[in-house]
Every structure is written in C-alpha cells, then in structure tokens.
Amino acid sequence: MSVVLGYDESPGAERALQVALEVATAFGEPLVLVYGAAAPGPTGEESRAHREAVRQAGRNALEHAVREADAAGVPSTVEVADEKPAQALLDAARRHDARVIIVGSWGDSPMRGALLGSTPHKLLHLSPIPVLCVPTEGAPR
C-alpha cells in the first residue's frame, strides 16, 4: 500500500505534505507524490512547449517534497502526469494501491469548489478510497 499526495507548492499543499509524511510514517508506507500537468487543449507546437513547461514546473515543485520526504525518512516516488490533477491522483492511487489520497485546500468556499470543480471536491465524489483534505494553516474553522 501507499499514501498518495497531490502536491503543487501551494500553501495548502505544503501543509498537506506535512500531514502526508505523518500518515506515511505512522503506517510505514511509501509516499507517492503526484503533479497533474494537464495539456492545455489543442495540439500544436505552442501546446507542446506549454505542456513541457508545465511538466518542468511540476518536477521542480516535487523536488522540494522529495527533500522533505527524505529528511523524514519516508521513501517516495514522483509522478508528473499529463492529466488534470484529480484524474492523475485517482490513477496513481489505483496503480500504487493507495490507502488514502491527501490533498491541500486553498480555503475556497464549498460553493465555489462545487461550481468551479476544485480537485478536493472532485476527489471526494469520485474516489473509491478515503480522501483527506488538509486545510491551509490558519484557515477559518
């Protein structure tokens, strides 16, 4: 089994990383760090350049998370997928037999998340395994 974390260096993802490290340590499981880098739409040279730039940004973001996992003694795997974040996390969870998917929250209202389709909102409705949504530190209770 594993713990899957959606990570993008946002304030919510930073706090979610700390929680994911705690969960992975508690269960003695590896951490799968996932960045969904969905392609922007039509294909073409500009699209390919944009896709590669987004993938590189994802790899750069995940480097920080890998360093944190290494410091905590948690083995980690990195995946940068050409999918929207929710789908990338669902696919990674299936492939890695995840115990839980962990994501951070930016503090959007539930209504805004439902209307705009936030990643946590999508996961809560689509995931066959538990989803742990970690609020940004200092978020109202």
C-alpha positions in Angstrom: 0.0 0.0 0.0 1.0 3.7 -0.2 0.0 7.2 0.6 -0.7 9.4 -2.4 -0.3 13.2 -2.2 -1.3 15.8 -4.7 1.5 18.4 -4.5 2.0 21.8 -6.2 3.8 24.0 -3.7 0.6 26.0 -2.8 0.1 26.9 0.8 -2.4 24.1 1.1 -0.1 21.6 -0.5 2.7 22.5 1.9 0.6 21.7 5.0 -0.8 18.5 3.2 2.8 17.4 2.7 3.5 17.5 6.4 0.3 15.5 7.1 1.1 13.0 4.4 4.6 12.5 5.9 2.9 11.8 9.3 0.5 9.4 7.8 3.1 7.6 5.7 5.4 7.3 8.8 2.5 6.0 11.0 1.6 3.3 8.6 5.2 2.6 7.4 4.2 3.2 3.8 5.9 5.0 0.9 4.7 8.3 -0.3 3.6 8.8 -3.9 4.0 12.5 -4.9 1.7 13.4 -7.8 1.5 16.5 -10.0 -1.2 16.7 -12.6 0.0 18.7 -15.6 -3.0 18.6 -18.0 -2.3 19.6 -21.5 -3.9 22.9 -22.4 -6.1 21.7 -25.3 -5.4 21.6 -29.0 -2.2 20.1 -30.2 0.5 22.0 -32.0 4.0 23.4 -31.4 2.8 26.0 -28.8 0.8 23.4 -27.0 3.9 21.0 -26.8 6.1 23.8 -25.4 3.4 24.8 -22.9 2.9 21.2 -21.8 6.7 20.7 -21.3 6.9 24.0 -19.3 4.1 22.8 -17.0 5.7 19.4 -16.6 9.0 21.0 -15.7 7.3 23.3 -13.2 5.8 20.1 -11.7 9.1 18.4 -11.5 10.6 21.4 -9.8 7.8 21.6 -7.3 8.1 17.9 -6.4 11.9 18.2 -5.8 11.0 20.1 -2.6 8.6 17.4 -1.5 11.2 14.7 -2.1 13.7 16.5 0.0 11.2 16.8 2.8 10.3 13.1 2.5 14.0 12.1 2.5 14.6 14.2 5.6 11.6 12.4 7.3 12.9 9.0 6.3 9.9 8.3 4.1 10.6 6.6 0.8 8.9 8.5 -2.1 8.0 8.2 -5.8 7.3 11.1 -8.1 4.8 11.2 -10.9 4.1 14.1 -13.2 1.1 13.1 -15.3 -0.4 14.7 -18.4 -3.8 14.7 -16.7 -5.9 17.0 -14.7 -4.9 16.8 -11.0 -8.0 14.8 -9.8 -7.6 12.2 -12.5 -3.8 12.0 -12.0 -4.4 11.3 -8.3 -7.1 8.7 -8.9 -4.9 6.9 -11.4 -1.8 7.0 -9.2 -3.9 5.7 -6.2 -5.1 2.8 -8.3 -1.6 1.9 -9.6 0.0 2.2 -6.2 -2.7 0.5 -4.1 -3.2 3.7 -2.1 -4.5 3.6 1.5 -5.5 7.3 1.2 -5.3 10.3 -1.2 -4.2 13.5 0.6 -4.7 17.0 -0.9 -4.4 20.5 0.4 -7.2 23.1 0.3 -6.7 26.7 -0.7 -9.6 27.7 1.5 -12.2 28.1 -1.2 -15.8 28.1 0.0 -17.7 24.8 -0.6 -19.9 26.6 -3.1 -17.0 27.9 -5.1 -15.4 24.4 -5.1 -18.6 22.8 -6.3 -19.1 25.4 -9.1 -15.6 25.5 -10.3 -14.7 21.9 -9.7 -11.8 22.0 -7.2 -9.6 19.0 -7.1 -10.6 18.1 -3.5 -14.3 18.4 -4.4 -13.8 16.1 -7.4 -11.9 13.6 -5.4 -14.5 13.5 -2.6 -17.1 12.5 -5.2 -15.1 10.2 -7.4 -12.5 8.4 -5.2 -13.2 4.8 -4.2 -10.7 5.2 -1.4 -10.6 7.7 1.5 -9.6 11.3 0.7 -8.0 13.5 3.3 -8.4 17.2 2.5 -6.0 19.3 4.6 -7.0 23.0 5.1 -4.4 25.7 4.7 -2.8 26.7 8.0 -4.8 29.5 9.6 -8.0 28.7 7.6 -11.2 29.6 9.5 -12.8 26.7 11.3 
